[in-house]
Amino acid sequence: MRRLRTMAGGDSTAEGAGRSPHAPIVDYQGPERLVGFGFRLWLNGFRTGDISNWEKAWSAYAGTIGADAARTAVGQLSCWVRAIDCYAQRELKTAPNDCARFCQDECVAIAMIAACQHHACPAMRACAFALLGCSMIDEVVEVAEGFATAMRDADQVLSPASAHTASLLLMPPATAWSH
């Protein structure tokens, strides 16, 4: 949980890089937005222990896809985020809960689920590698596929274009071994 950090609302520079912590995409809609906010809220719930984050995620999913589909999707979301949190070898960042834009880590998470849904294995694995900061990606990939399937089953199919994000180019290089 110590690897998570929420970017301050007014902070416009990433540590040491002088780059914006938010991706330039501010208008994600539909499934991409649902995945991005779910990722953010679930990570923040793990980090803070504040269940209101999880309640907000549940409300967003149930309100969009219905309670029955949300049970499965949110269950898979939880497994995916827990695996990322368990294996991440670097500090993960999220934007504030009420921010309309998504930071780099959130965009990479969205891209990972889009890649899973469109069977773009190299992109999916690159996203996992970028998020975790190490090569121990197998479990994260497996649970991401479960979440992607649950979203597809709920008619929440992300755009194939979302699988190819420029945010991957801005990620710090990962190591080939666990720290």
C-alpha positions, 0 to 999 in steps of 0.5 A: 500500500505504501507504493500508492500516491495520489497526485495533489489537485494543483500539482502540475509536474511529475517528480524529477521529470518536469512532466505533467502527471496527467495524460493529455486525454481528458475526455475518456468516456464510456468503458474507458472512464469506468475502468479508469475510475474503478482502478483509481478508486480501488487503489485509493481504497487499498491505500487509505482503508477508506471503504467510501472509495470502494462504495463509489466504485460500486455505485459507478459500476452498478449505475452503469451496468446494473447490480448483477453485472457489477457484482462480477465486474467489481469482484474481478476489478478487486482481484486485478487491483489487488494483484497489481498492488501485490506485485508492483515494485514501484510507487503507483500514482493516481489522480484525486478521486474527483479529477476528470483527467487520468494520470499515466498509471491510470491510462496504462491500466485502461490500456491494459484492459483494452489490450486484453479485450482485443487480444493484443498480447504484446501491448497487454504485457507491456502495460503490465510490465510498465505498471509493475516495474518488474517482469513478474507479470503473469498473475496480473495478466491472468486477473486482468483477463478475467476483469476484461472478460467481465467488462465485455460480458457487461457490454463494456468494450473498450476501444482498440485504440485505447490499447495503444497509449503514449503513456507507455513511452513516458513510464520509467524503465522497469527492471528484469528482476524483483527488488 
